Amino acid sequence: MRPENPDGKQDSRQDGEEAGTLALMALAWTLNDERRADRLLALTGLDADALRAGVGNPAVLRAVLEFLADHEPDLIACAEALDTKPAALIAARQELGR
């Protein structure tokens, strides 16, 4: 459970940090399989250098989560590997788009 602010609202910075962390974990999971990693690069238009340079960039992290969201078997497998739910990955993608 996330800590709440006194006014009852979530801290959006914290949400963004959590989304970024989850996206980085999803990226690591994705890159762990060579075929999946190649597909990520091909479908996102990123190359290895751009991916390395963009690791802290919310747009790049969002692209990774969009890649997973577009292929449900990978989305589900990634969520299981990260001990989370597919909906959490989708929510992280949305948070990174703000």
Buried (B, 14 or more C-beta within 10 A) or exposed (E): EEEEEEEEEEEEEEBBEBBBEBBBBBBEBBBEEEEBBEBBBEEBEBEEEEBEEBEEBBEBBBBBBBBBBEBEEBBBBBBEEBEBEBEBBBBBBEBBEE
